Amino acid sequence: MDKYLICGLGNPGKEYDGTRHNTGFIILDAFAKASNICFEDKRYGFVAETTLKGKKVILLKPSTFMNLSGNAVRYWLNKENIDQKRLLVICDDLNLPLGEFRLKGNGSNGGHNGLGHIQQLIGQDYARLRMGIGNDFHRGGQIDWVLGHYDEEDMKVLDPIIHTAIEIINSFILKGLDETMNTYNRLGKGHGRNSTD
């Protein structure tokens, strides 16, 4: 049976629930809810399992804190013997407006600490879905921004994108990365708040 690891990045703990930096967790929680499955506290992370048309899907929310996310990703890839081509990492992205997203097959970490640590441990050849959180903060305010909570207005923009992200996960598993990028990346541009392109 083909196995897939879908990892959403974030920080564990109640105080981080609903923060911009936990967008990966938010999307995995929505996916799990839609699939009627629950997360269990396991080694290096909260893990849920389901199957999709004969393929095993493992959802991972690392409990290592963002800057050590690679420990959880590497452990679960090895434990379940999952090919790195079947890994999808979902994270927040300051460089995209809220409501925009990009799916990529590889690339740099773009200054994201979670992606940076994963890259240190397994290289940069894995799929990642970057979810825009905007960057409407003053100089020096980046940490407060990413650890800030989404408000009601933000969620109106984000909610439909969460549904799209669930579709992207399903498509990645069933149709592969290239077809999924072709289908969805054009939808992820130009719809964000304060988008200029």
C-alpha positions in Angstrom: 0.0 0.0 0.0 1.3 3.4 -0.9 1.8 5.6 2.1 1.8 9.4 2.3 2.9 11.7 5.1 1.1 15.0 5.3 2.7 17.3 7.9 1.3 20.6 9.1 3.7 22.9 10.9 2.9 24.8 14.1 3.7 25.0 17.8 2.1 22.7 20.4 0.2 24.2 23.3 -3.1 26.0 23.9 -1.5 29.4 23.7 -0.6 28.8 20.1 -4.0 27.6 18.9 -5.3 29.7 16.1 -2.1 31.7 15.5 -0.8 32.5 12.1 2.3 30.3 12.6 0.0 27.4 13.3 -1.8 27.5 9.9 -0.4 24.1 9.1 -2.1 22.7 12.3 -5.3 24.5 11.4 -5.5 22.8 8.0 -4.7 19.4 9.3 -7.3 19.7 12.0 -9.8 20.6 9.3 -8.7 17.6 7.2 -9.0 15.3 10.1 -12.5 16.6 11.0 -13.7 16.2 7.4 -12.3 12.6 7.5 -13.8 11.8 10.9 -10.4 10.9 12.4 -8.7 12.0 15.6 -5.1 12.8 16.5 -3.2 10.8 19.0 -0.2 12.0 21.0 2.7 9.9 19.7 6.5 10.2 19.4 7.5 13.7 18.1 4.0 14.6 17.2 0.2 14.3 17.1 -0.7 11.7 14.5 -3.8 10.6 12.8 -4.3 8.0 10.1 -6.8 7.4 7.3 -7.0 5.8 3.9 -7.9 7.4 0.6 -8.8 5.0 -2.2 -6.4 2.4 -1.0 -3.6 4.7 0.0 -2.5 5.1 3.6 -2.4 8.7 4.8 -0.6 9.8 7.9 -1.2 13.3 9.2 1.5 14.7 11.5 1.4 17.8 13.7 5.0 17.9 15.2 5.1 18.4 19.0 8.8 19.4 18.7 8.1 23.2 18.3 8.5 24.8 15.0 12.3 25.2 15.0 12.8 21.4 15.4 10.1 20.2 13.0 12.6 18.2 11.0 13.0 15.7 13.9 9.3 14.7 13.6 9.3 14.6 9.8 12.4 12.5 9.6 11.3 10.1 12.3 7.9 9.4 10.7 9.2 9.1 7.2 11.7 6.5 8.5 9.3 4.7 10.9 6.6 4.3 8.2 9.1 3.8 5.4 7.6 6.6 3.3 9.2 7.8 0.1 10.1 11.5 0.4 8.2 12.1 -2.8 5.1 11.3 -0.9 5.7 13.9 1.8 3.7 17.2 1.8 4.5 19.9 4.3 2.0 22.7 5.0 3.2 26.0 6.5 2.5 29.7 6.9 4.2 32.2 4.6 4.9 35.8 5.4 5.7 36.6 1.7 2.2 35.8 0.5 -1.0 37.8 1.3 -3.6 36.2 3.5 -5.8 34.1 1.2 -3.0 33.2 -1.3 -1.1 29.9 -1.5 1.7 28.2 -3.5 2.4 24.5 -3.9 6.0 23.7 -4.8 8.0 20.5 -5.3 11.2 21.8 -3.8 13.1 25.0 -3.1 14.6 27.0 -0.3 13.1 27.5 3.1 12.3 31.1 2.4 13.4 32.1 5.9 10.8 29.8 7.5 12.4 28.1 10.6 10.3 25.0 10.4 11.1 24.4 6.7 14.8 25.3 7.5 15.1 22.5 10.0 13.4 20.0 7.8 15.8 21.0 5.0 18.8 20.4 7.3 17.7 16.9 8.0 16.2 15.6 4.7 17.3 18.2 2.1 14.9 20.5 0.2 13.5 18.0 -2.3 10.0 17.6 -0.9 6.6 19.2 -1.6 5.4 22.1 0.4 2.2 24.1 0.5 2.8 27.6 1.6 -0.2 29.4 3.0 -0.1 33.2 3.0 -0.5 35.0 6.3 0.5 38.5 5.0 3.1 40.8 6.6 1.1 43.8 7.8 3.5 44.6 10.7 6.0 47.4 11.5 9.7 46.8 11.5 10.7 44.5 14.3 7.1 43.2 14.7 7.5 39.9 12.8 7.5 37.6 15.8 4.4 39.2 17.3 2.7 39.0 13.9 3.4 35.3 13.2 2.4 34.4 16.8 -0.6 36.6 16.7 -4.1 35.1 16.5 -6.3 35.2 13.4 -9.3 37.4 14.0 -12.9 37.0 12.7 -12.2 39.0 9.6 -9.1 37.0 8.8 -11.1 33.8 9.2 -13.6 34.9 6.6 -10.7 35.1 4.1 -9.0 31.9 5.4 -12.0 29.6 5.7 -12.5 29.0 1.9 -8.7 28.6 1.5 -8.7 25.9 4.2 -11.3 24.0 2.1 -9.0 24.4 -1.0 -6.1 23.1 1.0 -8.0 20.0 1.9 -8.7 19.5 -1.8 -5.0 20.0 -2.6 -4.0 17.3 -0.1 -6.5 14.9 -1.6 -5.3 15.7 -5.1 -1.6 15.4 -4.1 -2.3 11.9 -2.8 -4.6 10.7 -5.7 -3.1 12.6 -8.7 0.4 13.5 -7.8 2.3 16.7 -7.4 2.6 18.0 -11.0 -1.1 17.7 -11.8 -2.0 19.2 -8.5 0.3 22.2 -9.0 -1.2 22.7 -12.5 -4.7 22.7 -11.2 -4.4 24.7 -8.0 -1.5 27.2 -8.2 -3.3 29.5 -10.6 -6.2 29.5 -8.1 -3.8 30.6 -5.3 -2.7 33.8 -6.9 -4.3 37.2 -6.8 -7.1 36.5 -4.4 -5.3 37.5 -1.2 -6.0 40.4 0.9 -3.9 43.4 -0.2 -2.8 41.5 -3.2 -1.0 43.6 -5.8 -0.5 41.2 -8.6 
